[in-house]
Amino acid sequence: MGGSVSCCISPGESPKIHRREVELEECPITTTEDVSEDTGTYLQHISDRELPDELAQEANPSDHPRASTLFLNKSQTDVREKRKSNYLNHQMSPGLLTKKYSSCSTIFIDDSTVSQPNLKSTIKCVALAIYYHIKNRDSNRSLDIFDEKKHPLTREKVPDDYSVVDPEHKLIYRFIRTLFSSAQLTAECAIVTLVYLERLLTYAEMDICPCNWKRIVLGAILLASKVWDDQAVWNVDYCQILKDITVEDMNEMERHFLELLQFNINVPASVYAKYYFDLRSLADENNLSFPLEPLNNKRAQKLEAISRLCEDKYKDLCKSAMRRSVSVDNLVGIKNTHAVLS
């Protein structure tokens, strides 16, 4: 799936997502050195192409790692109120501490890492992020393709107040958990789902609200599962999970979703890591901590193996980057030599 949209119309085969490289507009670069014409072609260093800090801070958080995530900003008001309430309650009736803390003899650690997040905890955090998006939305801007009354997911009658009543966190969590459990999706896919959701809200200049949240979440999950998993989930599989939705409706929603994203389905590793750690911060601020267990020998060996695997991958990436750099240097040297000789 790149410039063209491939939708699943038959259960005979599974579509593949082909990642499409998005061309970014280059920022004007001012160089301090004058490059004459006879010195050959000037190749910009990668650091010269980076966005200035001011632009990066104001950029879309789903594209740039330095921009703050939308869901974390929208949750701050509620977090401050919860902190104030917890402080007053603790002053009036201090109780036992429920959070586990490490000591000299025992280390408590969860089994979630940025490369292998905990599935249940990650889905809860993503559902909470979507909950804050809906609760603290700026307006009710929406599109007909995502309106649940115009495109219902079930045959049941849509309530008259469907566009007014905000869904609870548990309802959002159950909806996402059902899709992930039935389609056997991973925790990484949940994080990418949230990235696509915020990218859609920014690119399309719309809001996620009670009338459209289910179809927006479904479209984000559908796209994330195709991009992340090697064996993409068929559109018809989601029709079997949501019994009353048609393949044609799924295809149309997927096509509109991609067009609104301007076919930008790339998720840099730095952006993925930012969303992961911001979700962990959201969990801590809302007493939704990842499950902590004492560190034993077996878990220590497992964490060491994961760390060693990530370190090996990083070394391989550095080696490949170094080879590309040497190739570019050789290319520049050849062009300069040719320019001098000519």
Buried (B, 14 or more C-beta within 10 A) or exposed (E): BBEEBBBBBEEEEBBEBEEBEEEEEEEEEEEEEEEEEEEBEEEEEEEEEEBEEEEBEEBBBBBBBBBEBBBBEBBEEBBEEBEEEEEEEEEEEEEEEEEBEEEEEEBBBBBBEBBBBBBBBBBBBBBBBBBBBBBBBEEBBBBEBBBBBEBBBEEEEBEEEBBEEBBEBEBBBBBBBEBBEBBEBBBBBBBBBBBBBBBBBBBBEBBBBBBBBBBBBBBBBBBBBBBBBEEBBBBBBBBEBBEEBEBEBBBBBBBBBBEBBEBBBBBEEEBBBBBBEBBBBBBEBBEBBBEBEEBEEEBEEEBEEBEEEBEEEEEEEEEEEEEEEEEEEEEBEEBBEEBEEE
